[in-house]
Amino acid sequence: MDWIKQHKVKSVIIAFLLITFIGFLATPKPEQEAQQQAGNNAETITQTKPEPRTETIKQLESPKYEIVKEFGNAGKAVIISPEDVSEDKLTLLGKELNKKYGSNEFARIGVFTDREQALIHADIDKASSLEGQAATIYDQAYVAQFNVNRNSNLKQYTLSPTRDAKEIKL
């Protein structure tokens, strides 16, 4: 009788282990479940929401400038590349000039695209006496003006000061 009891207990334990093992094998793994669910979703969902596009926006850099000549009371004639003549780039240049010279007592900075015209700007008598073709060439090369006068609270940055002048707030 002991043998029968022992045999029944062992049979129940083995049956329990077999059922647990079979249940474990039959249970889908999380990876399989995700794949299965993705397959089911693909069948039921006909339209998916597009992922937002992330485009890298190239940030503009301030144009590099060179001081050609300093003159008078805090006057400077600077040149930039003609390729840098756009409102956006000139505005960035104005902000850079403002950081560097905006707290000065005085500043008078003419921005040009041509070295010779910048040198003419530094000679006020010569600049004021230009006429005809020489004046036209000067005007075309003169792209911005930055002025500071702390005594009169003036801080002004103007694009194309000799043509259709546009003041930029810095």
Summary of the structure (lengths in Angstrom):
residues: 170
radius of gyration: 39.1
end to end distance: 102.7
largest distance: 131.1
contacts: 399
relative contact order: 0.11
helix: 49%
strand: 20%
